[in-house]
């Protein structure tokens, strides 16, 4: 994503959403962690999906 031909700032919003998710999860990969952070996981997914719908040419 950071090597996008449109420049490193073009995909800033999805990169920020993923970074915020990673910070909240603290790298936790256990099966309990996703259950505890379901709201954040779903919110991040929805935010990225919304961005993608607004930029269809950027990921096809």
Protein Blocks (a to p, Z undefined) as FASTA:
>chain_A
ZZgfnbjklmmmmmmmmmmmmmmnnopabfklmmmmmmmmmmmmmmmmmmmmmmmmlmZZ
